[in-house]
Amino acid sequence: MAVKYLTPEIKQQALELYKAHFTSLETASLLGFSYVTIRTIFRGFEDRGVEKYDRFSLMTDELAREGIYGDAEKQAACQR
């Protein structure tokens, strides 16, 4: 079995997934690392105060129009 190392590129991917509100379990599954490893990395992000993206800024306008998330303000903006 090949050993996977936490390269700077993988840490950057983990950071982007963290900012996009992915859970530790989802990120571990996507990147192929254990939950404990990813949770440790995420705790480091939390300790450093890394801010996550606004959830609704990640949503496409099409989803907003369909009202998937129920964000009335974004839905109203899409209807204009």
CNS distance restraints for C-alpha pairs under 8 A (distance, minus, plus):
assign (resid   4 and name CA) (resid  33 and name CA) 7.89 0.50 0.50
assign (resid   6 and name CA) (resid  10 and name CA) 5.88 0.50 0.50
assign (resid   6 and name CA) (resid  11 and name CA) 6.45 0.50 0.50
assign (resid   7 and name CA) (resid  11 and name CA) 6.33 0.50 0.50
assign (resid   8 and name CA) (resid  12 and name CA) 6.12 0.50 0.50
assign (resid   9 and name CA) (resid  13 and name CA) 6.29 0.50 0.50
assign (resid  10 and name CA) (resid  14 and name CA) 6.17 0.50 0.50
assign (resid  10 and name CA) (resid  31 and name CA) 7.61 0.50 0.50
assign (resid  11 and name CA) (resid  15 and name CA) 6.14 0.50 0.50
assign (resid  12 and name CA) (resid  16 and name CA) 6.29 0.50 0.50
assign (resid  13 and name CA) (resid  17 and name CA) 6.23 0.50 0.50
assign (resid  14 and name CA) (resid  18 and name CA) 6.02 0.50 0.50
assign (resid  14 and name CA) (resid  27 and name CA) 6.77 0.50 0.50
assign (resid  14 and name CA) (resid  31 and name CA) 7.91 0.50 0.50
assign (resid  14 and name CA) (resid  38 and name CA) 7.70 0.50 0.50
assign (resid  14 and name CA) (resid  41 and name CA) 7.94 0.50 0.50
assign (resid  15 and name CA) (resid  19 and name CA) 6.17 0.50 0.50
assign (resid  15 and name CA) (resid  42 and name CA) 7.83 0.50 0.50
assign (resid  15 and name CA) (resid  45 and name CA) 7.58 0.50 0.50
assign (resid  16 and name CA) (resid  20 and name CA) 6.19 0.50 0.50
assign (resid  17 and name CA) (resid  21 and name CA) 6.51 0.50 0.50
assign (resid  17 and name CA) (resid  22 and name CA) 5.37 0.50 0.50
assign (resid  17 and name CA) (resid  27 and name CA) 6.70 0.50 0.50
assign (resid  18 and name CA) (resid  22 and name CA) 5.45 0.50 0.50
assign (resid  18 and name CA) (resid  23 and name CA) 7.11 0.50 0.50
assign (resid  18 and name CA) (resid  24 and name CA) 7.92 0.50 0.50
assign (resid  18 and name CA) (resid  27 and name CA) 7.94 0.50 0.50
assign (resid  18 and name CA) (resid  42 and name CA) 6.91 0.50 0.50
assign (resid  18 and name CA) (resid  52 and name CA) 6.96 0.50 0.50
assign (resid  19 and name CA) (resid  50 and name CA) 7.72 0.50 0.50
assign (resid  19 and name CA) (resid  51 and name CA) 6.62 0.50 0.50
assign (resid  19 and name CA) (resid  52 and name CA) 3.96 0.50 0.50
assign (resid  19 and name CA) (resid  53 and name CA) 5.41 0.50 0.50
assign (resid  20 and name CA) (resid  52 and name CA) 6.27 0.50 0.50
assign (resid  20 and name CA) (resid  53 and name CA) 5.79 0.50 0.50
assign (resid  20 and name CA) (resid  55 and name CA) 7.28 0.50 0.50
assign (resid  20 and name CA) (resid  58 and name CA) 7.63 0.50 0.50
assign (resid  21 and name CA) (resid  52 and name CA) 6.77 0.50 0.50
assign (resid  21 and name CA) (resid  53 and name CA) 7.61 0.50 0.50
assign (resid  21 and name CA) (resid  55 and name CA) 7.55 0.50 0.50
assign (resid  22 and name CA) (resid  26 and name CA) 6.12 0.50 0.50
assign (resid  22 and name CA) (resid  27 and name CA) 6.32 0.50 0.50
assign (resid  23 and name CA) (resid  27 and name CA) 6.15 0.50 0.50
assign (resid  24 and name CA) (resid  28 and name CA) 5.98 0.50 0.50
assign (resid  24 and name CA) (resid  35 and name CA) 6.14 0.50 0.50
assign (resid  24 and name CA) (resid  38 and name CA) 5.71 0.50 0.50
assign (resid  24 and name CA) (resid  39 and name CA) 5.38 0.50 0.50
assign (resid  24 and name CA) (resid  42 and name CA) 7.15 0.50 0.50
assign (resid  25 and name CA) (resid  29 and name CA) 6.21 0.50 0.50
assign (resid  25 and name CA) (resid  35 and name CA) 5.48 0.50 0.50
assign (resid  25 and name CA) (resid  38 and name CA) 7.76 0.50 0.50
assign (resid  26 and name CA) (resid  30 and name CA) 6.24 0.50 0.50
assign (resid  27 and name CA) (resid  31 and name CA) 6.00 0.50 0.50
assign (resid  27 and name CA) (resid  38 and name CA) 7.03 0.50 0.50
assign (resid  28 and name CA) (resid  32 and name CA) 5.58 0.50 0.50
assign (resid  28 and name CA) (resid  33 and name CA) 4.87 0.50 0.50
assign (resid  28 and name CA) (resid  34 and name CA) 5.59 0.50 0.50
assign (resid  28 and name CA) (resid  35 and name CA) 5.32 0.50 0.50
assign (resid  28 and name CA) (resid  37 and name CA) 7.87 0.50 0.50
assign (resid  28 and name CA) (resid  38 and name CA) 5.85 0.50 0.50
assign (resid  29 and name CA) (resid  33 and name CA) 6.76 0.50 0.50
assign (resid  29 and name CA) (resid  34 and name CA) 7.76 0.50 0.50
assign (resid  29 and name CA) (resid  35 and name CA) 7.98 0.50 0.50
assign (resid  33 and name CA) (resid  37 and name CA) 6.57 0.50 0.50
assign (resid  33 and name CA) (resid  38 and name CA) 6.86 0.50 0.50
assign (resid  34 and name CA) (resid  38 and name CA) 6.47 0.50 0.50
assign (resid  35 and name CA) (resid  39 and name CA) 5.90 0.50 0.50
assign (resid  36 and name CA) (resid  40 and name CA) 6.09 0.50 0.50
assign (resid  37 and name CA) (resid  41 and name CA) 6.45 0.50 0.50
assign (resid  38 and name CA) (resid  42 and name CA) 6.11 0.50 0.50
assign (resid  39 and name CA) (resid  43 and name CA) 6.10 0.50 0.50
assign (resid  40 and name CA) (resid  44 and name CA) 6.45 0.50 0.50
assign (resid  41 and name CA) (resid  45 and name CA) 6.53 0.50 0.50
assign (resid  42 and name CA) (resid  46 and name CA) 6.24 0.50 0.50
assign (resid  43 and name CA) (resid  47 and name CA) 6.06 0.50 0.50
assign (resid  44 and name CA) (resid  48 and name CA) 6.19 0.50 0.50
assign (resid  45 and name CA) (resid  49 and name CA) 6.25 0.50 0.50
assign (resid  45 and name CA) (resid  50 and name CA) 5.39 0.50 0.50
assign (resid  46 and name CA) (resid  50 and name CA) 5.98 0.50 0.50
assign (resid  53 and name CA) (resid  57 and name CA) 7.29 0.50 0.50
assign (resid  53 and name CA) (resid  58 and name CA) 7.49 0.50 0.50
assign (resid  54 and name CA) (resid  58 and name CA) 6.93 0.50 0.50
assign (resid  55 and name CA) (resid  59 and name CA) 6.93 0.50 0.50
assign (resid  56 and name CA) (resid  71 and name CA) 7.89 0.50 0.50
assign (resid  56 and name CA) (resid  74 and name CA) 7.91 0.50 0.50
assign (resid  59 and name CA) (resid  63 and name CA) 6.54 0.50 0.50
assign (resid  59 and name CA) (resid  64 and name CA) 6.89 0.50 0.50
assign (resid  60 and name CA) (resid  64 and name CA) 6.47 0.50 0.50
assign (resid  61 and name CA) (resid  65 and name CA) 6.17 0.50 0.50
assign (resid  61 and name CA) (resid  78 and name CA) 6.73 0.50 0.50
assign (resid  62 and name CA) (resid  66 and name CA) 6.37 0.50 0.50
assign (resid  63 and name CA) (resid  67 and name CA) 6.27 0.50 0.50
assign (resid  63 and name CA) (resid  68 and name CA) 5.72 0.50 0.50
assign (resid  63 and name CA) (resid  69 and name CA) 7.77 0.50 0.50
assign (resid  64 and name CA) (resid  68 and name CA) 6.27 0.50 0.50
assign (resid  64 and name CA) (resid  69 and name CA) 6.97 0.50 0.50
assign (resid  64 and name CA) (resid  70 and name CA) 7.70 0.50 0.50
assign (resid  64 and name CA) (resid  71 and name CA) 7.22 0.50 0.50
assign (resid  64 and name CA) (resid  74 and name CA) 6.31 0.50 0.50
assign (resid  64 and name CA) (resid  75 and name CA) 5.34 0.50 0.50
assign (resid  64 and name CA) (resid  78 and name CA) 7.21 0.50 0.50
assign (resid  65 and name CA) (resid  75 and name CA) 5.39 0.50 0.50
assign (resid  65 and name CA) (resid  78 and name CA) 6.18 0.50 0.50
assign (resid  65 and name CA) (resid  79 and name CA) 7.29 0.50 0.50
assign (resid  67 and name CA) (resid  71 and name CA) 6.97 0.50 0.50
assign (resid  67 and name CA) (resid  72 and name CA) 7.93 0.50 0.50
assign (resid  67 and name CA) (resid  75 and name CA) 6.63 0.50 0.50
assign (resid  70 and name CA) (resid  75 and name CA) 7.76 0.50 0.50
assign (resid  71 and name CA) (resid  75 and name CA) 6.16 0.50 0.50
assign (resid  72 and name CA) (resid  76 and name CA) 6.01 0.50 0.50
assign (resid  73 and name CA) (resid  77 and name CA) 6.30 0.50 0.50
assign (resid  74 and name CA) (resid  78 and name CA) 6.26 0.50 0.50
assign (resid  75 and name CA) (resid  79 and name CA) 6.39 0.50 0.50
assign (resid  76 and name CA) (resid  80 and name CA) 6.66 0.50 0.50
